[in-house]
């Protein structure tokens, strides 16, 4: 009974870890390998796990002793402080340093954590985040100021925790921001209005979802990869719908969606200021732990530098490949350090900086609002593929350097123990005395066994005869 209870606790603990890692936007293959490693750390080698973005299944035991637990993942997203606390717990679970019951309590505490900063600081942080991204996307100072104001509006509205509002809020935010930008564009030099709209909508863009989807498809996770891909494309379509609805209401012509050249470009040092503001905004808005700020800034600098080199060398369409390829080993190296930062905590800002979803939103909007946007949308999908490929290659190179090459798994199905036939030992083993089925002692053992069987049968027959003889007088006495 105690072992059954321990298995039940372990199953619930594994389900909670999977749900938390889903909330941290982790890929399903990493979640699966983590749960298997945790289960082995607690002495359970008979655990099987199925992980999908919305469902987690954990089985412990084999055959008739197997027990299955299922959990429908809740559609929540963790802040950076929650992600840091979660991966600290995951590290302890991998070393079996915490009891599963205490781990479940810790997971509940992580889910109920209050933000480290108040609503005013978090709103200001989102405004800084948007302003920093605008310095990279919008070519004018006026556009950066407008983006800061829109970022404050969106950041304040995002603090409202309502599942119903979270479903429709991205469309409303896209509509409100586009309405403001299209009304201001004729009077203020803001450059390309669509690129300016990317900045306040950055945290709604499914760039990370689409990149994770392509990466999961590349490693064979077809169900989760396909579902994430469809989900990300639907999010892009909803955001584009909000922008198009605002443009229709204002009466913007289709040519207004096309890029506009800026008369006064930014100085050369403005991108570095944008990266710094972007890092500070992420730290404040998502309540990241203080010790992780330097690591996030390092990853952002590496990602932006790699993307800039990619743009100069191979063009802007696949420049994200170089940025992701340079960023991924740094992220994994930081995660391996004792006082580093979890990989998801540094990956997500890097994804947003590379802006794979930003190009997709521009292409999607131009495809529906103009006659020449399909080519831009195809370039956006190519950009997403290139970033996912960079992440895959960077991860593979890091694992080969630090863990060595792993062999491909063989196709094998275990037969139940009750149906497993005893294998015949090799001939050389049968020549050694004392081994199973040895030729030297096998005949004597068989003869001894046969004699014991005969003795047992004789004893059984003798006992049956005595019982029959003893019962005959009684039966005769009972007759007429």
C-alpha positions in Angstrom: 0.0 0.0 0.0 2.8 2.4 0.8 4.5 1.6 -2.5 1.2 2.3 -4.3 0.9 5.6 -2.5 4.5 6.5 -3.4 3.8 5.8 -7.0 0.6 7.9 -7.0 2.6 10.8 -5.5 5.3 10.5 -8.0 2.8 10.5 -10.9 1.1 13.6 -9.6 4.5 15.2 -9.1 5.5 14.4 -12.7 2.2 15.7 -14.0 2.8 19.0 -12.1 6.3 19.4 -13.5 5.0 18.8 -17.0 2.2 21.3 -16.6 4.7 23.9 -15.2 7.1 23.4 -18.0 4.3 23.8 -20.5 3.5 27.1 -18.8 7.1 28.0 -19.3 6.7 27.4 -23.1 9.1 24.5 -23.1 9.1 22.0 -26.0 7.5 18.6 -25.5 10.7 16.6 -26.3 12.5 18.5 -23.5 9.6 17.9 -21.1 9.5 14.2 -21.9 13.3 13.7 -21.3 13.1 15.7 -18.1 10.2 13.6 -16.7 12.0 10.4 -17.6 15.2 11.6 -15.9 13.3 12.6 -12.8 11.5 9.3 -12.6 14.8 7.4 -12.8 16.3 9.6 -10.1 13.5 8.4 -7.8 14.2 4.7 -8.7 11.4 4.2 -11.1 12.6 2.8 -14.5 9.2 1.6 -15.5 7.7 5.0 -16.2 6.3 6.0 -19.6 5.3 9.5 -20.4 3.3 11.1 -23.2 3.5 14.9 -23.5 1.4 17.2 -25.7 0.8 21.0 -25.4 -2.5 20.5 -23.6 -2.5 16.9 -22.3 0.1 15.0 -20.2 -0.1 11.2 -19.5 2.1 9.4 -17.0 2.2 5.6 -16.5 4.1 3.9 -13.7 4.5 0.1 -13.5 4.2 -2.6 -16.1 1.5 -5.1 -17.1 -1.4 -5.5 -14.6 0.4 -3.4 -12.0 0.5 -0.3 -14.3 -1.3 2.8 -13.3 -2.0 5.8 -15.5 -2.6 9.5 -14.6 -3.8 12.1 -17.0 -3.7 15.9 -16.7 -5.2 18.5 -19.0 -2.7 21.3 -19.1 -4.1 24.7 -18.1 -3.5 27.5 -20.6 -1.4 29.8 -18.4 2.0 31.5 -18.9 4.6 31.9 -16.2 6.5 35.1 -15.5 10.3 35.0 -15.4 10.4 34.7 -11.6 8.1 31.7 -11.8 10.2 30.1 -14.5 13.3 30.5 -12.4 11.7 29.0 -9.4 10.3 26.1 -11.5 13.6 25.2 -13.0 15.3 25.3 -9.5 12.7 22.7 -8.5 13.3 20.7 -11.6 17.0 20.6 -10.8 16.3 19.3 -7.3 13.9 16.7 -8.7 16.5 15.4 -11.2 18.8 14.7 -8.2 15.9 13.3 -6.1 16.6 15.9 -3.4 13.0 16.7 -2.6 10.1 14.4 -1.6 7.4 14.2 -4.3 4.8 15.5 -1.8 6.9 18.5 -0.9 7.5 19.0 -4.6 3.7 19.2 -5.2 3.5 21.9 -2.5 6.3 23.8 -4.1 4.6 23.7 -7.5 1.4 25.1 -5.9 3.5 27.9 -4.3 5.1 28.7 -7.6 1.7 28.9 -9.3 0.5 31.3 -6.6 3.6 33.5 -6.6 3.0 37.3 -6.5 5.0 39.4 -9.0 8.2 40.9 -7.6 7.2 44.4 -8.9 4.0 46.3 -8.6 1.6 47.2 -11.4 3.1 50.6 -12.0 6.7 49.2 -12.4 5.5 46.4 -14.6 3.6 48.8 -16.8 6.6 51.0 -17.2 8.7 47.9 -17.9 6.4 47.0 -20.8 6.6 50.5 -22.2 10.5 50.3 -22.1 10.4 46.9 -23.7 8.3 48.3 -26.6 10.4 51.4 -26.9 13.6 49.4 -27.1 12.1 47.1 -29.8 10.8 50.2 -31.7 14.4 51.5 -31.9 15.3 48.3 -33.8 12.2 48.3 -36.0 11.0 51.9 -36.4 13.4 54.3 -38.1 12.3 57.5 -36.3 12.4 59.0 -32.8 8.8 60.0 -33.1 7.8 56.4 -33.7 9.8 55.3 -30.7 7.9 57.8 -28.5 4.6 56.7 -29.8 5.6 53.1 -29.3 6.4 53.8 -25.7 2.9 55.3 -25.1 1.2 52.3 -26.8 3.4 49.9 -24.8 2.3 51.5 -21.6 -1.4 51.1 -22.6 -0.9 47.5 -23.6 1.2 46.7 -20.5 -1.5 48.1 -18.2 -4.3 46.2 -19.9 -2.3 42.9 -19.8 -2.3 43.1 -16.0 -6.0 42.2 -16.0 -6.1 38.5 -15.2 -9.3 37.2 -16.9 -9.3 34.0 -19.0 -12.2 35.4 -21.1 -10.5 38.7 -21.8 -7.1 37.1 -22.6 -8.8 35.3 -25.5 -10.0 38.5 -27.2 -7.5 41.0 -25.8 -4.9 40.4 -28.6 -7.4 41.4 -31.3 -8.6 44.4 -29.3 -5.0 45.5 -28.7 -4.1 45.2 -32.4 -7.2 47.2 -33.3 -6.6 49.9 -30.7 -2.9 50.3 -31.6 -3.5 50.2 -35.3 -6.3 52.8 -35.0 -3.9 55.2 -33.1 -1.0 54.7 -35.5 -3.1 55.1 -38.7 -4.7 58.3 -37.2 -1.3 59.7 -36.3 0.6 58.6 -39.4 -0.5 61.5 -41.7 0.7 64.1 -39.2 3.8 62.6 -37.6 6.8 61.0 -39.2 6.7 57.5 -37.9 8.1 55.6 -40.8 6.5 52.3 -41.8 3.2 52.0 -39.8 3.2 48.2 -39.8 6.7 47.9 -38.4 5.8 50.4 -35.7 2.8 48.3 -34.8 5.0 45.3 -34.2 6.6 46.9 -31.1 3.5 47.3 -28.9 2.2 43.9 -30.0 5.5 42.1 -29.5 4.5 40.1 -26.5 1.4 38.9 -28.4 3.4 37.7 -31.4 3.6 33.9 -31.6 7.2 33.9 -32.8 8.3 31.6 -30.0 5.3 29.3 -30.6 6.0 29.1 -34.4 9.7 28.5 -33.9 9.0 25.8 -31.2 6.5 24.2 -33.6 9.0 23.9 -36.4 11.6 22.6 -34.1 9.2 20.0 -32.7 8.3 18.9 -36.2 12.0 18.6 -37.0 12.5 16.1 -34.2 9.5 14.0 -35.0 6.9 15.5 -32.6 4.2 15.7 -35.2 1.1 16.2 -33.0 2.5 18.9 -30.8 4.4 20.6 -33.7 1.4 20.7 -36.0 -0.9 21.9 -33.3 1.5 24.7 -32.2 1.9 25.7 -35.9 -1.8 26.0 -36.4 -2.2 27.9 -33.1 0.5 30.4 -34.0 -0.9 31.0 -37.5 -4.3 31.6 -36.0 -2.8 34.1 -33.6 -1.2 35.9 -36.5 -4.4 36.0 -38.4 -6.3 37.4 -35.4 -3.7 40.2 -34.9 -3.8 40.9 -38.7 -7.6 41.1 -38.5 -7.4 43.7 -35.8 -5.0 45.8 -37.9 -7.1 45.5 -41.0 -10.3 46.3 -39.1 -8.7 49.6 -37.8 -7.5 50.4 -41.3 -10.9 49.9 -42.8 -12.5 52.1 -40.1 -10.1 54.9 -40.7 -10.2 54.6 -44.4 -6.5 53.7 -45.0 -5.7 52.8 -48.6 -3.9 49.6 -49.4 -0.7 51.6 -50.4 -0.5 52.8 -46.8 0.4 49.2 -45.7 3.6 49.3 -47.8 6.9 50.2 -46.2 7.8 53.9 -46.2 11.4 55.2 -46.2 12.5 57.5 -43.3 14.0 60.9 -44.0 16.3 60.9 -40.8 17.6 57.4 -39.9 18.8 56.5 -36.5 22.5 56.9 -35.5 24.7 53.8 -35.5 24.5 53.4 -31.7 20.7 53.4 -31.4 20.4 49.5 -31.8 22.6 49.0 -28.7 20.3 51.4 -26.7 17.3 49.5 -28.0 18.7 46.1 -26.9 19.5 47.6 -23.4 16.0 49.0 -23.1 14.5 45.8 -24.3 16.4 43.8 -21.6 15.4 46.3 -18.8 11.8 46.1 -19.9 11.7 42.3 -19.8 13.3 42.4 -16.4 10.7 44.8 -15.0 7.6 43.6 -16.7 8.1 39.9 -16.2 9.5 40.3 -12.7 12.7 38.4 -13.5 15.1 37.6 -10.7 17.9 40.2 -10.3 20.7 37.7 -10.9 19.4 36.8 -14.4 19.4 40.3 -15.9 23.1 40.1 -17.0 22.5 36.7 -18.6 19.5 37.9 -20.5 21.4 41.0 -21.7 24.3 38.8 -22.9 21.9 36.5 -24.9 20.2 39.5 -26.5 23.5 41.1 -27.5 24.7 37.8 -29.0 21.4 37.3 -30.8 21.3 40.8 -32.3 24.9 40.7 -33.3 24.4 37.4 -35.0 21.3 38.6 -36.8 23.2 41.8 -37.9 26.0 39.7 -39.3 23.6 37.4 -41.0 21.9 40.4 -42.6 25.2 41.7 -43.9 26.4 38.3 -45.2 23.3 36.4 -46.5 20.4 38.8 -46.4 17.6 39.7 -44.0 15.3 36.8 -44.8 17.5 34.1 -43.3 19.5 36.3 -41.0 17.6 34.9 -38.0 19.4 31.6 -38.7 22.8 33.2 -37.8 21.3 34.9 -34.7 19.6 31.7 -33.4 22.8 29.6 -34.2 24.9 32.1 -32.2 22.4 32.5 -29.4 21.5 28.8 -28.7 24.9 27.5 -27.4 25.1 30.6 -25.1 21.7 30.0 -23.7 22.5 26.3 -23.0 25.9 27.2 -21.5 24.3 29.7 -19.2 21.7 27.1 -18.1 24.5 24.6 -17.2 26.2 27.0 -14.9 25.6 26.7 -11.1 24.5 30.4 -10.8 23.2 30.7 -14.4 19.6 31.2 -15.6 17.1 28.7 -17.0 17.1 28.3 -20.7 13.5 29.4 -21.2 14.1 32.6 -19.3 16.8 33.6 -21.7 15.4 32.0 -24.9 12.0 33.9 -24.9 13.5 37.4 -25.0 15.9 36.2 -27.7 13.0 34.9 -29.7 11.1 38.2 -29.4 14.3 40.1 -30.4 14.8 38.1 -33.5 11.1 38.8 -34.2 10.1 35.8 -36.3 6.5 36.5 -35.7 6.9 40.2 -36.5 7.8 39.5 -40.1 4.9 37.0 -40.2 2.5 39.7 -39.0 3.7 42.2 -41.6 3.5 39.6 -44.3 0.0 38.4 -43.2 -1.3 42.0 -43.1 0.2 43.0 -46.4 -1.0 39.7 -48.0 -4.6 40.5 -47.1 -4.4 44.3 -47.5 -2.4 44.6 -50.7 -1.7 42.7 -53.9 2.0 42.1 -53.3 2.1 40.8 -49.8 2.2 37.0 -50.5 5.9 37.2 -51.3 6.5 38.9 -47.9 4.5 36.3 -46.1 6.6 33.5 -47.8 9.7 35.4 -46.7 8.3 35.5 -43.1 7.8 31.7 -43.1 11.3 31.2 -44.4 12.6 33.4 -41.6 10.7 31.3 -39.0 12.2 28.1 -40.6 15.7 29.6 -40.5 15.5 30.5 -36.8 14.2 27.1 -35.9 17.0 25.5 -37.9 19.5 27.7 -36.1 18.1 26.6 -32.7 18.3 22.9 -33.7 21.8 23.1 -35.0 23.0 25.1 -32.1 21.4 22.6 -29.6 22.9 19.7 -31.5 26.4 21.2 -31.5 26.2 22.0 -27.8 25.1 18.5 -26.9 27.8 16.9 -29.0 30.5 19.0 -27.4 29.3 18.5 -23.8 27.6 15.1 -23.9 29.0 13.3 -26.9 27.2 11.7 -29.8 24.2 9.5 -28.9 23.3 6.4 -30.7 20.0 6.0 -32.5 17.4 4.1 -30.4 16.5 0.6 -31.6 13.0 -0.5 -32.2 12.2 -2.9 -29.4 9.0 -4.1 -27.7 9.2 -5.9 -24.3 7.3 -9.2 -23.9 5.5 -9.7 -20.6 7.6 -11.6 -18.1 5.0 -14.4 -17.7 5.3 -15.1 -21.5 9.0 -14.9 -21.8 10.7 -18.2 -22.7 13.9 -19.2 -21.1 16.8 -18.7 -23.6 19.0 -21.7 -24.4 22.5 -21.0 -23.1 25.4 -21.1 -25.6 27.2 -24.4 -26.1 30.4 -23.1 -24.6 28.5 -22.2 -21.4 27.1 -25.7 -21.1 30.6 -27.2 -21.1 31.4 -25.4 -17.8 30.3 -27.4 -14.7 27.8 -25.7 -12.4 26.3 -23.5 -15.1 22.6 -23.7 -16.0 21.9 -26.8 -18.2 25.5 -27.9 -17.9 26.4 -31.1 -19.8 28.4 -32.4 -16.8 25.7 -32.3 -14.2 22.6 -32.1 -16.3 22.2 -35.9 -16.6 22.6 -36.6 -12.9 20.2 -33.7 -12.1 17.7 -35.0 -14.6 18.0 -38.6 -13.3 17.6 -37.4 -9.7 14.6 -35.3 -10.7 13.0 -38.3 -12.5 13.6 -40.5 -9.4 12.0 -37.9 -7.2 9.0 -37.6 -9.5 8.6 -41.4 -9.5 8.8 -41.5 -5.7 6.2 -38.7 -5.5 3.9 -40.6 -7.8 4.3 -43.8 -5.9 3.5 -42.1 -2.6 0.4 -40.5 -4.2 -0.8 -43.8 -5.5 -0.2 -45.5 -2.2 -2.1 -42.9 -0.3 -5.0 -43.1 -2.8 -5.1 -46.9 -2.4 -5.1 -46.7 1.4 -8.0 -44.2 1.3 -9.9 -46.4 -1.0 -9.4 -49.5 1.2 -10.5 -47.5 4.2 -13.6 -46.3 2.6 -14.8 -49.8 1.3 -16.1 -51.2 4.7 -18.1 -48.1 5.3 -19.8 -48.3 1.9 -20.6 -52.0 2.4 -22.0 -51.4 5.9 -24.3 -48.8 4.5 -25.7 -51.4 2.0 -28.8 -53.7 2.4 
